[in-house]
Amino acid sequence: MLERLTAMPADPILGLLTKYRQDPRSEKVDLGVGVYKDPAGNTPILDCVKAAEKQRTADETTKVYIGPTGSAAFNSLTNELAFGPAHPALLANRIRTISTPGGTGALRVAAEFIAKCKAGTTIWVSDPTWANHTGLFQAAGLTVKTYPYYDYDNKCLKFDEMLATLKQIGRDDVVLLHACCHNPSGQDLNTAQWDAVVEVAKTNGFLPFIDMAYQGFGDGVDEDAYGVRAMAAAVDNMVLASSCSKNFGLYRERIGGCSIIAKDSAQADVAQSVLLYVVRCIYSMPPAHGAAIVETILGSAELKAQWLDELKVMRDRINGNRAMLVESLKAAGVEQDFSFIARQKGMFSFLGINEAQVNTLMNDYGIYMVGSSRISIAGISEDNVGYLAKSIAAIL
């Protein structure tokens, strides 16, 4: 049977990482992989995470399964983080949340849940969107279409075109929205634009599905959840996929959450039963360690305050890197306007150069990014930004 297989294409970002590591040049810059890095290029373990792990090790008494819903404490505390402790949907008991293996696991569980609601459902994603969205939705049997989002020429949001398309989407379809720190463009909706999208969702009745992978990396924990909270307060049904990989630095622990918002508590219970059936058929039980770390941090006033401080350091570094790159390009004599980079949010931006220029940067200067010119902002540092800016100036 195996002889019938044909090789699948390698992930372009992982391929870039291999090339970067094999590059013998001392001056080289990795702008491909989307993980947070400190000024030394490391992805550190947060101090609050270390403290929570010590407490976890001391208090843990068993390795028995935690059940398909995951940790009740984690689910409750992350609900409060995403929606706010006094959100009307929480107070009305309309939300059901389960722990999942990372944000990707949350997305796949949600996709399978949607397929149970209606086989072959059409899900609309932004153009562009995270590269893995399309594959995992199609693998669940959904039909993927796109709505306009990023204007590559003008480096801004195609909001009028986006809204016009959303107004044509009906009740049987799903619309995927990025809560904040849009991957890969870095171009976010502002609060007024979110309000307009919420109004269309409320009027048309399509199912909003929000992917929140970077809460706290844009403007702040509460600010970044504006769209999630506004949407959940306005519509009867909604899906949320969240991740603790970035904002807690728990990449390899694979912990996230999938939340279903229903019209009322009874409908929410039915939806949860379907959600748990989906879980049972995929991975049966979620991992426990990452959830225990997060609930320990969020359940402690001291550790939560420490986490918010450490999260601010990461956020400020990313936003600072954006401004630093813009200023360094100016200092390198680049006349082209790159100020849009400083106005965007989160881990990523498009430089807006062509694929030939991307290849020249890689081959001649050891600067690695994907062919679309998407760069990981966290790969920039004070040590390499001058070299990076001069290299970009050279290829322009």
N, C-alpha and C positions, 0 to 999 in steps of 0.2 A: 504493500500500500504506500509506503513512504516514497517509492520511486515516482509517484504521481505529483509530488510536491515541486513547486518552483520557489526559488529563494525570494524572500520579501526584501524590499529596500531597507538599508540600514537607517537608523535614526540620524538625521543630518547633524543634530547638535552633539550627540554622543561621538559621532565620527570626527567632528571638529575638535572635541576634547582630546581624542587620541592623537590627532595631528599636532595639537599644541604641545602635548606632553613629550612627543617625539622630536619636536623642533629643538635643535641644539643651540640656537641663538640665545645670547644672554638678554638681549632686548626683544621681548615679545610680550604681547598683551592678550589675555583671554577675555573676550567680550561675548562668549557664546552661552555658557551654562548659566541658568537662571537661579543661582543661589546667592544668598547674602555673603559678602566678604568684608572683613575688617580692613583697615589700612595696610596691614601686612599681607593681605591676600588669603587669610584663613577664615574658615567658617566656624566660629567659636561656639561652645556650649554656654548658654546664658547662666549667670551665677544663680539666678532664682531656680533654674532647672536643676543645677547641681544640688542645691539645698533641698528641693522637693524629692530628688532621687534618694538622697540620704534618708529622708523621712520615710519614703516608700519602702526602702530596704529594711528599715528597722521595724516597720509596722506590718509588712506583708506576712500572712500566715498560711497562704495556700496558693496553688497554681491551677485551681479548678476553673472550668469555664465560667465566664461572667454572664453568659446568656446572649441571645442574638441581638437584643437591644443595646448591649454594652452597659456601661456604668450609668446608673440613674443620676448620680451626682454630677458626672461629666456632662450628661445631656442637659440637666437643669441649669448648670452654671454657664455652659456655652450658649444656651438659649438666652439667658440674661445678657451675655456679652453681645450677641448678635442683635437681639430685638430691644434690649433695654429692660430693666426689671419690672417696669410698670406698663409695658406695652399692652394695649387693649386685647390683642390676640392671645397673649399669655394669660391675662386675667380672665378671659372667656374660655380658657382651656381648649383652644382651637389648634394648638401646635403639638405635633408628635415628632420627636427627634430620636434618632438612633446613632450610635457610634459606628464609624466605618474605617476601613483601612486607607486612611489618607483622604485628601480631597478628590483624587481620581476615583477611589472606591465609592465616595459619595455620589459622584457624577454617574458612575455606571449603575449603581443601585437605583438612583432616581430615573435613569433612562429605562431600566427594566420595569420599574414601577409604572412609568408612563405607557410602556408597551402593553402592560396588563390592563390599563384603563382603555386603550384603543390601539389595536395592532396597526403598525405602519404609520403611526402618527407623524405628522410633519413638524419638525422642530426648526425654527429659524435662528441662525447664529449670525453674529456680526461679521462683516467683511472688512478687515480680517478678524480671526479669532485664534485662540490657542490651538496649535496644530493638532493636538490630540482629541479635541472636541469632536471633530467630524468622524474619526475612526471609531471612537467608543460609542457614539450615538448610533452609527450605522451597524455596529456589531450587535446592538440591542434590538435591531430591526426597525429603527426609526428612519424616516426620510429627512435628509438635511437640505435646507435651503438657506440663502443668505439675504440679509438686509444691508443697505448701505451704511457705512459707519465712518471710516477714516478717509480723509482727503489727502492722498499722497503728495499731490502737487502743492497744495496750500498749507499742509501740515496742521490740519485742524479737523474738527468733527463735521461730517456731512449731516448735520442734525435735521435740516428741513427734509432731505431725501429719506433719512431714517424714519422720521415721524410719518411721512406720507406712505411709506411701505407698511409700517405697523398698523396704520389705519385701514389697510386692506386685508389684514389677517383676522380670521374668524374664530369662532368659539372652539372648534375642534383642533386647533393648532397650539403649539407651544413656542414661546419666545425666550431664548436664552439671553440674559443680560449679565454684564460684569458689574459687580457691586462697586468696585474701585480698582485703581491701578491696572487699567485695561492691559491685558496681555494679548498681542505684543506691542500695541501702539503707544501705551502710556497716556492716551487721550481719554479723559473721563467726562461723564456727564456732570454738569453743575446742578445745583439744587432746583433751579427753575426748569431745567431740561428734564430732570427726574420727575418733577411734578407733572409735566406735560405727558411723559411716557406712562405714568401711573394713571392719568385720566383716560388715555387711550385704552389701556388694559382694562380699566373698570367699565368703559363703554362697550368695547368689542367683546370682552369676555374670554379672550385667549388666556392660556395658562402661563403666567410668568414663572420662569425658572431662573433664579439668580445664583451665579457662581461667585462666592466670596472667598478667594484664596489669599488675599493680602490685607485683611482688616488691620488697620493701624499703621500701614506702610505709606499711606497717602498723606492725609491731614491729621489723623487721630482716630482712636478706636470708635468714638461716637460719630464723628464726622463721616468716616468712611462707610458707616452703616446707614446713612440717611436714606438711600434708595430702598434698602431692605425693609426698614421700618415703615417708610411711607407706603410702600406697596402692600405690605402685610396688613396695614390698617385699612386699606381701601378695597381690597378684593376678597372674594369668598375663598378662592383656592390659589395656592402658590407653592412652589418648591424652592428650597434653599440647599445648596451644597457649600459646606464650609471646610476650611483646612487649618490645622495648627502647625503645618510644616514651616511656614515662613515666620509668622509673628512670634512663635515660641522657639523657633530654631530646631524643631523636632523632625527634620527631614526623614531620617531613617527609621523613626518610630512608627510612621505611617498611621497617624490619627487625624480623623476628620469627623464630620457629622452630616447627616442628611435629615432635613426637616420638611415635613408636610404640613401646610396650613390648610385647614378645612373650614367649611361654612359653620360648623358647630361641633361640639364635643362628640356627639354620636357618629357623625361622618368621619371625624378624625380617628376614632377607634377602628372603624372599618378600614380606613386607609392604612393605618398602622398594621393591621393584620395582613394586608396584601404586601406591605413593605417587608414584614418579617418573613413571609413566604419566599419573597425574592431573595432575601439574605440567606435563608436556609438552603436555597438551591445554588448559591454561588460560593460562599465561604463559611457558612454555618454560624460561626462565632467571630466577633471582632477581636483584635489584639487589645490587651489590657494595660500594658505598661505606659504607653503615651498618654492614655486617658487619665491614668492615676496621677501622672505628673501635672497635667493641666488642671485637674480638679483640686489637687493639693495647692497649687499656686492661686487659683481663683477663689478657693475657699479660705485663704489666709489673707487678712488685711495687709500684713507686713510683706508677704511674698508677692501679692498682687501689686502693691505699690512699687516694689522693686522691679517687677516685670514691666510695668508701665514706663518706668525710668529707662530700663534697658531697651525697650521697644522704641522709645523716643530717640535714643542714641542711634539706633539703626535707621530710623526714619530720617533724622537730621543728616546722617551721613549720606544717604541716597540723594536727598534733596540738595545737599551741599555739592555732591559730585556733579549733579546736573549743572548747577551754576558755575562750578569750576571748569567744566568742559567748555561751556559757552565762552567764558572769559579767556580761556587758553587758546581757543580757536581764533578769537579776535587778536590776541597777542602774537599768534603765529602768522598774521597777515591775511587770514581768510576773510574775504569780503562778503561771501554768501551768508545769509542770515540764518543762524542756528538757534536763535533765542527761543524757539518753540520747545527746545529740549528742557529749558528751565521752567517752562509753564506746565509741563506734563507731570504725571505722578507715577510712582512705583518703580519697579525694577527695570522696565524696558522702554526703548524708543527706537524709531527708525531714523537712521542718519539721512536717508533720502538719496543715497548714491546708487549707481547701477551695479549690476553683478560683476562686470569687468573690473570696476574700481574696487569692489570687495575682494576679488581674487588678487588684484595687485597689492592691496594692503596685506593680504595673507602671505603671498609668495615673496614679495620684496621687503616687507617690513615686519613680518611675524605678528601681525594683528589679526586676530581670529574673530569672525562674526558670521552669522548665517547669510545666505545669498540675498535675502530680502533687505539686508543692511540693518536688521534688528540687532541692537546691542544691549547687553546686560550692564546696566549703570553701575552695579556693585563691583564690576571688574575694573573700574577706574580708581586710581589712587593718586595722591600727591606725587608719588615717585614716578608714575608712568604717564601722567596726563600731558606733560610737556612733549614727550616723545610721540604720544598718540596724536596730539594736535598738529605737530609738525608733519607727521606722516600723512594725515588727512589733507593738510595744506598742499603737500607734494602731489597727491593724486588728483586734486581738484584743479 
